[in-house]
Amino acid sequence: MQTMRTTCPYCGVGCGVLATPDGRGGLAIAGDPAHPANRGRLCVKGSALGETVTHRGRLLAPHIHGREAGWGEGLDLVAQRFSRTIAEHGPDSVAFYVSGQLLTEDYYVANKLMKGFIGSGNIDTNSRLCMSSSVAGHKRAFGTDTVPGLYEDLELADTVVLVGSNLAWCHPVLYQRLAAAREERGTRIVVIDPRRTATCDIADLHLALAPGSDAALFNLLLAEIARRGMTDRDFAAHLEGFDKALATARETPPSTTGLTHSQLQQFFDLWLGSEKVVTVYSQGVNQSDSGTDKVNAILNCHLATGRIGGAGMGPFSVTGQPNAMGGREVGGLANMLACHLEIENPVHRQAVGAFWNAPRMAQQPGLKAVDMFRAVEEGRIKALWIICTNPAVSMPEADRVARAIAGCDFVVVSDIMAQTDTTRLAHVLLPATGWGEKDGTVTNSERRISRQRRTLPPAGQARDDWRILAAVAARMGWAEAFAWDNPAQIFAEYAALSGVAGDLGSDFDISAHAGITSAEYDALRPFLWPQSARRQGGRFFGDGRFHTPSGRGHLVAVTPRLPSAISDKFPYRLNTGRVRDHWHTMTRTGLSPRLSRHLAEPFLELHPDDATRLGVAPASLAEVSSPHGRAILRVLVTDRVARGHPFAPIHWTGETAPSGRIDALVAGVTDPVSGQPASKSAAVAIRPFAARWFGFAVSSGPIRPDCEYWARAVLANGEQAELAGLDHPQDWTAHARTMFGLSDEPLVLHDRARGQVRLAFLREGRLRAALFVAPEPVGLSRSHVAALLGEGGAEALAGRPGADRPDEGALICACFGVGVNSIVQAIATQRLTSVEAVGQALRAGTNCGSCRPEIRALLEAGIACRTAAE
């Protein structure tokens, strides 16, 4: 079984992976020590990739109007409907909505088909929701969308500032590299985030600034740079716009940030105290209706001090998707052409059109994501092709988007999964290959292009996305322009086009690979762009050369704009984000049992004062509503969030928790420059959800809940579900049979005095399913009950292990399956005093490191209890 070097399909870190087929359709996974992004490290999501290559839930054949169809019929119908729609209503009546999870070759083909042959700019991507404000900020400052620095700058810097970035959970391998630099070099770390996240565990300073005030903070820093005389006068000769940007910055009231004078001075001293400073920013900056201004406020400070383009210094955007950068490079956004060329520049349009021999080049930008789905809603877009993404969950105003898709004349969805919130709305479903089955390239956040390699055969009849697109293009009359045999040929064409772009002055030029052969492509090692006769890799802008019309870097005058005021009707400002072990809408991570054990249901983090005011208890349920939607979430009371600013994660869907779809709450408000929606924030109302009963269920087969609240998660031996309802079923036995799809007679314990019901379905003495019901959140050992499936019997009704069996409790370390009870016990009995000691005793925290902040909190609590007792 040959081990293949490939690349992780999760975040934009772009970790190298060693994948070895196990001969049973699965993969053994390890980090690639030769890959420069991760040097052998993997986070828990990457480590669990082998658990996600199952065929469970896969879309295995094309479907038309719900019936299985052949590929020929499906492709013919797509080509016919798109061709007819274009003929009757023009090219702007159709659209593609694609994904940062596509490989670059897929992206290239989709972009070429829409912009060069259909003749419309209507191709946009879910990367619009992720990093388009960074793109816009880069272009305003640098003249092009270029990340100036490299990952190694995090290790070479003396100070690293993290803005709106929970690196520990969202980019764990970069967090590991930064944590190691702190230990080895004493790197100082500042975390700027309204919420106290896991990343704060390694911070020298945490600034819990007022939500949305990032631009104000960096305006104040720019003013302080000038006040202390720390502008770089030599570098200033390569800049323009400084005076206006500084004048505007000086008008910013410090009170806007919600920080004290002392906190501001600490931040200024740290940022300005050493030349080598890196400012890392992510969705907390980008996902805002003023995200582009926030990006430019950060860039202004680095430009003014000349701290850009040198080792250990510079602004650094970290992306949320594996190929968000590749999509930017290939023109996958509606307002771009391939290779960082401009769709509004006639010279660029002519050059790309001539290279493609395009019959009808798009003449103007297309519709950005939010506007695209508004056009679908209004009937202006009549044929829509959604590829490798789930907008009925992930778009703001998700319910409205779902209704728009449902009302569209013709909808095609290419996906790996059969059942998602979006596939349910399609007229045509096309099965695509997934990670492990695909072959191509991706670009990570430091501009490093790496190969994803096929290690497994396609599931069922699944085909690569580029092949599907090319087959439709051929049926629309453009077979010659899309006649590739393999992705190496697409990459070679793309590299050749980048040479044309390089001749026009583009920074993106990989024309050194324009003549790449299939064998060379198969052996391609990770490399930084650019790669051409002009330039190879490295950092940008340290030499003072920019891509603006004047050749100078541009400081942008930023007037901070705070989020709109909350109202009496919606008095809470919801903060949205990710959890440690899940990613996007869980279509992949939701297949891994251990990734669901850390946090198995959607939740709402509430400050204790807010919980008291609202009358909601820990582990109860809360109803969260906005003008756009409603959610029901499990309450987690914690002082990690500020009063009035609860937090909820984004991952749950109609398949896993229909009432936990957070983007249904988020308004479709966008940044006026980038078009990126303000997905990090929503004005909401909160009230207790008055459930009359709560439940917990496990089953060795599918669970089909029928109640107002449920959240389902996969187990190694079945499924589990959290449940709650407003009305008691008349017959719990009948209800359970329907939910589990069983006709057996269960064992039943009914404590009428306490209002508790427990049922266990056994076959040949072994547990097949169990249901626990109570008038309050059900208290039992979930991991113990789940472990009894297929093994235990009637003892499952006890809900807890006997004294002779340990109870791991809630999972803390997903890498090694270590639960909270084991850690607490080891701390107490072995008198452990450090995270490293816990690692030596239990292995917890010794792999990806994402659980180390939680272990540290348990240590602090345990040591405090021991000290008090002594």
N, C-alpha and C positions, 0 to 999 in steps of 0.2 A: 504494500500500500504506500504509494509515493506521497511524501509530505510536500505540500504546495505552499509557497510563499504568497500570501494574499494580504488584503487590507480590511480592517474592521468596518462594518457598515453603519456604525452609530455616529458619534459626534464628529466634529470637524478636526479633532486631534489627528485622526488618520493613522492609527496604530497598525504596525505590521503584525500579521498573524501567521502562525504555522498551523496549517490545517491538514490533518492526516485522516483519510477515510478509514473507518473501522471495519469495513466489509459487511456491515449490516445496515447500510444506508445512512449512517451517522458520521460524525467527525470528532476526532480528538483535537483539542485546541490548546495552543500555547502561544505566548508572546514571541515575536521574532527579535532575537537579540541583535540582529544585523540591521534592523530598521531604525533610522535616525530619529524618528518621532517618538518612539517609546522604549527602544533599547531593551526589549524583552518584557517590559511591564505590560499588564493589561488590567483594566478595571473589571468589576464583577460582571458587568453586562458582556464585555468581550470574552471573559473567561467562560461564560455560559452559552456561547454561540452554538456549541455542539448540541445543546438541548433544544434549539429552535429550528433545526433543519428537518423536522418532522413534516409529513404530508397532511397532518391533522388540520382540517379547515381550509386546505388549499383549493383554489380554483383550478380544476384539472382539464377542463375542456371549454371551448367557446360556448356561449349561450346567447340566444336571441329571444327576447320577450319571455325569458324564464325557461325556455326549452333548450336542451343540448343541441348544438349544431356543429357542422364541420368547419374547418378553418376557411375553406374556399368560400362557403356561403357567408360566413361572418365578414371576411375581408371584402368580398364583393359588395355587401350591403353598406359597409362603412364608406367605401369609395364612392358608391352610387349616391348615397345621401349627402355626403360632403360636396360632391361635384354638382349635384342638382341644386343644393342650397346656394352655392357660390354663383351658379348660372342665373338663378332667379333673384337673388338678393345681394350679390356682390361679395367679395372676399372678406369684408369685415363682419359678415353675418355668421362666421364660424370662429372657433377659438380652441386652443389647446391650453390646458392647465396641467403643468408638469411638476417635477419634484427634485429637490436636492438630494434625493436618494437614487436618482438615475445615475448611470455611469456617463462619463463625458461623451462617449461615442453615441449613446442614446440621445443625449441632449443635443448633440451636433445635428443629428439627422432630423429631429423634431424642429429645430430652429431653421434648418435649411428648407425643409418642406413648407413651413408656414411663411417665412419671410421672403424666400426666394422663388417659390413656385405657386403657392396659393396667393401670395402677394399681400399679406396682411401682417401687421405687427402684433396680432392678437395671440401671442404666446407668453404666458407668465407662469410663475412657479411659486410653490409654497416657500421658497427662499425669500420671496417678497415679505413674508411674515417674520423672517429671521434676521436678515442683515442688510436689507436694501438701504436703510438709513446710513449704514457705514459706507456703502457704495457711494451714495450721494455726497456724504461728507468728504470722502477721499477725493472725489472728482472736483468738488469746489476748492479744496485746498491744494491738491497735487496736479489737477488736470486729468487724472486717470484713476481708476480704481485699483490702487496698489497698496498691499500691506508692506510697509517699509522693512520690518525686521524679521527675526527668526526666533524659533523656540529657545535656542541657546541663550538668547538675551535675558530670559528669565533667570538663568543661572549665572550670568555675568553681571547682572545689575546689582547695585548696592541697595536700592529701594524698588519695590514693586507695589504698585497701587492697583487694586482690583475694584472696578466700578461696575455695579450692577451685574456682578459675576459670582455665582456660587460655584467656584472652580472645583471644590471638593466633590460635589455631586454631579455637576454637569460636564466637567472635563477632568475626570479624576487623575489621568496620567500626567497631565500638566501640573495638577496639584501636587502629585507625588514628586515631580521634578523640582517644583518650587520649595516644597517642604524639605527636601534633601539639601537644596542650596542654603536654606535657612540654617540647617544643622551644621553644614560644612563651612559656610562662609559668613554666617551671621546676617544674611539678607534681611533687611527690615521690610515688613509687610503691612500695608494699610488696606483695610476692607471698607468700602463705601457702599452701604446697603441699609435701607430702613429696617430690615429684618436681621436678626442675629442668626446667621446661617452656620452650617458646619465649617465653612471656610474660615470663620472667625477664630477657630481653634488655634490657628498658627499666626494670628494677626498681632502686631505690636500696637495697632490702633484700629479700633472699629468706630466709624463715624455713621451713626444712625440718623442720617440727614432726612429732612422732610421729603416725602415721596415726590419725585419729579423735579427736584431742585438741583440736579447734577450740573446743568449749564451754569446756574448761579454760582455754585462752588468753584468751578473752573474759571469763571469770569473773575471771581475774587482772587484766585491764584494768579491770573494774568496781571491784575492790578498790583498784586504784591511783588511779582517779578519785576515790574517797572519801578515800584517804590524802592526796592532793595538794589536797583541798578544791576540786575542779573540778566538783562537781555544780552544776546550774543551779537555784538556790533558787526563783526565780520560776516556772520551768517545773514544778518539783516539786509545785506546788499543783495541777497538772493530772494528777498521777500517783498510783498506789497500788501497794503491794507492794514498795516500795523497800527497806525495812529487812530484810524476809525474804530478798529476792534478794541483798542485800549480805552478810548473815550467812552465807548458803550459799556465796557466792563466796569469802569469806575462808577457808573451809575447804578450798579447792582447793590441793593441793600443786603448786608450780611444776614439780617434777620430772616431773609427768604429761605435760607438753608435749614433753619431750625437748630443750628449748632451754636454753642457758646463761643465767646471770643477765645477762650483757652483752647478749645478743640480746634478752631480754625488755625490758631498759631501753631499748634502741634503739627497739623497737616502741612502747613506752609514750611515749617522747619524740616520736616522729613522729606518733602518733595524737593525742596531747594538745597537740602543739606549735602547732596552728592550729585555729581554730574551724571552718574549712571543710574537713571531712573526709567522704568518701563511702566506705562499705564495700560493695563489690560481692561477692556470693556466688552460687554456682551449684551444679552437681551434686556437687562435693566436699563440700558441706555437706548438701544435700538428700537425697542417696542414701545414707542411713544409718539404722540401727535406732534412732538417737537424733537424727535430723535436725531434728525440731521443736525440741528443746531447744537444738541448736546455733543455729538461727535466732533463738530468743528470747535466747540469750546475747549475740548481736550486737545485737539490738534494744534490750536492756537498756542497753547502753553509750550508744547514741544518745539514748534517752529520758532517761537520768540526766543527760546533759550538755546536753539541749535541742537537740542537733544533728540536727534532723529538721524537714523541711518548709520549710527556707529554701534560698536559692540556694547551690549548692555544698556541700550537706551532707545526710546521711541514709543509711540502709541501702537497698541496691538489689539486688533479686533479678533476675537475668537468666535468661530461660527458654530451653530448648533447641529448642522447636518453634515454627512460625510462628504458630500460633493457640492455644497453650496458655492464653494470657490470655483469648481469646474463649471458650474452653471453660469457664473458671472463671466468666466473667460470665454465661454462658447456663445454668449449672447442669448442666454435662456430667459432673460428678463425682457419685458415688452418694450423697453425704451433703449435697448442696446442692439448692436450687431456683434457678430463673432469677433474674437481676438481684440476686445476692448475698442472696437471701432464704433462710430456714432451713426445711429440710424438717421439723424437729422442732418448729417453732413453729406451733401451730394457727391463729393469726391469719394467718400467712403462707400456710399451706396453703389456708386458706379464700379468701384474696384471689386467689391464682393460680388455684385451681380455678374461682372465679366468673368470672375474666377469660377463661379458656379454655372455660367452660361444660363442664367436665370431668365425665365420668360416674363416674370412679372415681380419685380422687387417691391417690397413694402416701402412706401414713401414717407411714412411717419410712424411715431411710436404707437403701439397698440394699447389696449386697456390693461391697467394694472389690476391685481387680484380682486380687491374690493369692488372696483368699478366694473370688472369683468362679470362678476356674479350679479351686480345690479343690472347690467345689460342683459344677462340671461333672464332675470326676473321681468324685465320690461319687454322681452320678446325681440330685442335687437340682435341678440345672438341666438341663432336657431339650431345650430349644431355644435355640440361641445364634446371634446375628447379629454377625459381626465386620466392622467397616467401616473401611477405609483404614489397616490396621495389620497387623503380622506377629508375633503373640504367640508362635508356635512357635519363634521365634528370639529375640525381645526380652524376653520374660518371664524372671525368675529360674527356675531349675530347668526350663529350656526343654524338655528331653527329656520331663520329667513332664507339662508343659503340653501338648506335642504328643500324648502318649498320651491325655490327658484329652479333647482335642478330637476325636481319632480315635474315642473311645468314646462320644461324645455322640449321643443319638438323632437330632438334626436340627441341622445346621450350615449356615448361610448365610454366605458371604463376598462382600462387595462390594469390588472392587479394580480397579486399572488394569492389573495384570500377570497373565498367565495362569499362570505357574509361580512359586510361592513356597512356602516351608515350610508356610505356613498354607493357601493355596488347594488344595494337594494333599489336604487333609483334609476338604474341604467336600462336602456333598451338593448344594448349589446355589451356582453362581458367577454373580454379577451384575456386568457390566462398567460401571465408573464413569468419569466424565470425570476427567482429570488437569489439572495446572497448565497454563495456556494455553487450556484448554477450558472452565474453570469461571468462574462469575460470582458474586461475593459480597463479603464483608468479612472482615478479620482484625484482631486487636488485638495490638500488639507489647508489649514488656516495659515501656514507659513509658506504657501506657494509651492509645496512639494507634491509632485505628481507621482503617484504610485499605482501599481497594477492590482486590480482585483482579478483573481484567476478562478476558473471553473474547477471545482473539486468533486462535484457530484453531477449525475445526469439530471436533466430537467424533470420536474414532477409532471407526470401525466403528459398532456399535449402542450405544456407551456413553451413559449418561444421568447427569445430575447426581444426587448422593446425596440431596438433598432431594426430588427428583422420585421417586426409587425409594421412599423412605420414605413419602411422601405417597400413592403409588399403593397400597402395601400397607395403609396406614391406611384408605384408601377401601374396599378389599376386605374389611377387617375390620368395616366398618359405620360408619365415621366420616368419610365423604367431605366433609361440609359443613365440618368443622373444619380440614380439610387442603386446601381448595380454592383454593390460590394458583396464579396464572398465571406469576409470575416472582419472583425473589429480592427485588425491591424491596418487594413486598407482605409478605413474611416479615419483612424488616427493619423495616418500618413497624409491624407487629404487635408485634414485639419491643420497639421503642422505646416504643410505647404501654404495654406491660406494665411497662417500667422506670419510667414515670411513676407507676404504682400502687405500685411498690416505693419510689420516692422519697417518696410520701405516707406510707409506713410507716417512713421514716427511713433507707432504704438509701442508701449513698454512690453506687451505680451508677444513674445516671439520665440517659438520653439522649433524654428525651421531647421535646426540641426538634425531633427528627426524626420524631415520631409521624405527622405528616401528609405525609411525604415522597412525592413522585410518582416515577414511573419515570424521567422526564427528570432530576429532581433527583438521584435515586440514581445514574444514569449519570454525572452530573457531580460526584458527591460527592468532595470533597477530604479529605485526611487531617485528623483532628481528635482532640483529647484529650477523654476523658470526665472528669467529667460535662459534659453539654450540656443544660441545662434552664433554666427560669425562675429556679430557685434559685441555680444555680452554673454556671460555665463553666470547664472545664479547670483548670490550675494545679496547685500542690502541696498535699499534705494534712498536717494535724496541727501545722503551725507555730503555729497559733492556740490549740493546747491543747485542741481539741475532738475527741473520739474517739467511737466507736460502741459502746462497752461499756455495760452497764446503768447504771453509775455516771456515764458520760460522761467518765471519766478513762482515760488510758493505763495499761496494766498491766505492771509488771515481773514476770517469772516467775522464781521461785527454781529454779535449774538445778543439779542434781547431775550432773557429767559422768560419762558411761558410756562406757568405752572398748570397742573391739571385743573379742569373746570371745577368750580365749587360744588360740593355735595349739597344735597337738598334735605329738607326735613323728611321727605318721603323715602329717600335713599341715602341714609346718613353715614354709611360705612364705605370706605375706600378699599375694595378688595384687591389684593396683590396676588397675581397668578405666577406659577412657575412649575418646576419639575421636581421629581423625587429621585432618590439615589439610584434605584434599581430598575426603573422603567424609563421608556423612551417614546416620545410622540404618542401615538394612539394605541400602543401596546400590541399591534398586530404581530410583532416578532417577540418582544420581551414577555408578552402575556402567555407565550407557549412554554416558558421555563418555570417549573414549580418553585425553584429556590428564589427566583427573582420576585415572585409574588409573596414570599413569606415575610419580607421586611415590612411592607405596607400593602395590605391586601384590599383596601377599599378607599374611595375618595374621602377626603377629610377637610375640615375647616379649622385652621389654627386661630384661636381667639385669645386675646389678652384676658387675664382673670377678671379685671374690672368690667370688661364688656360682657363676659359670661354671666357675671353676677347681675348686671343691669338687665340682661336679656332673659334671665331665668333659665339658662341652659346649663346642664351639668356635664362633666367630662363623660365621654362615651355615649352621650345621648345624640339625638339627631337634630339638625337645624335646617330650616328652609331658608334658602338664600334666593332673593329675587332681584331683578333689574327690569327696566322697561322692555328688555328684549327676551327674557327667558327666566327660567326657574331651575333651581337645583336643590337636592337634599343631600346633606353631607354629615359625616360623623364628626362630632365635636372633639377637638383636641385643645385643652386649655393650657396655655403656655405664655411665659413672658418673653419669648423670642420675638413676638410681634408687638408693635406699639398699639396703644389704645386707639380704637377706631380704624385700625388697618389690619384686618384679618388676612390670612393667606390660604389659598387652595391650589392643589396641583391640577394639571391640565389633561391627564392621560386617559381618563375613563370615557367609555363610548357606549353606544347602544348595545354592544355585545357584552360588555363587562359591567356596566352600571348606568342604565339609561338616565337616571336622575342625577348623575354626577358629571354631566357634560358641561364643563366650565365655560367653554367659548360660547355657549348659548346665552351667557350673561353679558358678554363683552360687546360694547358698542362698536359699530363699524366706522369709527373715527380714524382718519389717517393723517400722517405727516404730509404737509402740502408740497414738500420737495421730493420725498422718496416714495410716497404712496404707501408706506408701511403702516399697518394699523397699530393702534395703541393697545395691544393685546395683554400687556402686563397689568392693566388697571381697569376696574369697573366700579361704578357707584352702585351700591346694593343696599337692600334692606334685609334684615335677619330676624327670624323669630323661631321659637321652638317648633319642631315638627311633632304634633301631638299623636304619636303612634300609640295604639292601644295594645300592641304586642310587638315583641322583638324575637328574632329567631336566628339560629345558626344551623346550617345543613351541610352534610357531607354525603357524597355518593360516588360509587365506582363507575357510574355512568353519567350522562348529561343531567344537569339540573335545570329545570324550566320553571323559574319562579313566576308567580302571579300575585303580586302585591305592589304597594306604592313605592317601596324602596327595596332594592336588592343590589348586591355587588358580588360578582362571581369571579373566582380565581381558580386556576388549574392546580392540581396536586400531582404528585408522582404517580398516584394510583387512582386518580379520579378528579373530582371537583369539590370545591367548598363554596358556600354562599352565606353572606350576611343578609338578613331579611328584616323587614318591619312593615306593619300594615295598620290601616285606620279601622278596619273591621275584622272581627274574628270570623274565620270560616265556620260554617255550621258543623262540619265534621272534619276534624284534624286528620283522621286516617285517610279519608277520601282525598283531602287536599294534598297530603304527602304522596299518596299513590300517583296522583296526576303530576305532581312536581318531579318525581323521580322516574315516572314511566314504568311503575311496578304494579303488579296485581296481587302480590303476596299479602298475607296478613301480618302486620307488624306486632312486635312486643310494645306495649304502651304503659307508661307510668303517667298518671294524671293526678297532680296535687291540686285539688280544687281550692284549697284554702289559700295557697300561694299563687294560684293562677298559672301553674307550670304544667307543661306537657312535654313528654319525651317519648320518641318513637324510634325503634330500631328494626330494620328489615334484615332478616337473616336468611341465608340459604346454606343448607348443610352445616349449620352452626357458625358460619362466617358472616361478618358484617358486610352488607351490600350498601346500605344507606342509613342515615340517622337524621332526625330533626329534633331540635331543642327549642322550646318556646317558653317565654316568660313575659310578664308585664313590664319588665325593665331590661336594659341591655344584658344579654345572656353572659353569665360568668362561668367559664369552664376552660379547660386546657384544650385549645383548638388543635395544637400540634399533636397532642396525645390521641384525640378522637380521630383525626385524619390518619394517623399511623395505624389505627386498628382496621381500616378498610381492607377487606379481603383476608384479614387475619383474625381479629378479635371477634367476640360474640356479644352476649348480653351485657358484659361488663362495660361496654361503651356507654350504656345509659347513665353510669356514674359520672361521666364527663371529666373525670380526673384520674390520673394514674394512682395506683396504690403506693404505699410507703416504700415498697421495694423497687419502684421504677422511677427514675429521674424524669423531671418535667423541664424540658429546655426553655419553655416560655417563648415569648416573642423573639423572632430572629434578629440578631444584631449583625453578626458577621456572615454574610451570604456566601462568601468564598469558601468557608470551611464549615458552614452550618452550625454556628455557635449561638445559642440563645441567651437571653438576658439572665435567666436564672442560673445558668452555668457560670456566667461571668461574675454575678453578684456573689455566688457561693465561693468561687475561687478567691475573690478579693477578700472575703471575710475569713475563710479558713486558712488561706496561705499568706494572709497579711500582705497582699500585693500593694505596691505603692506607685506603679508607673504603667503606662500603656505597654512599654516594652516587656515588663514582667508578665502582664496578662498574655502577651503574644507568646512568650516562652512557655507559659503554662498551658495555653489552650490553642495556640496558633492564630487566634482572633486578631485581626488588624495587621497581619504580617504579609498579606498579598497586595491587594489594591489600595488599602489604607483608608477607604472611604468611611469605614466604621469607627475609625480612631477617635473622632470627636465624641461619639456616643459612648465609647469605652471610657474616655476621659471623664465624662459627666458621671458615669457610674462609679468610677474611682473616687471622684470628689465627694459624692454622696456617701460612699462606703467608709471613706476615711473620716468624714465628719461624724458619722454615727459611731464609729469606733472610738474617736476622740471623746465624744460626749459620754460614752459608756465608761470610759476609763477615768 
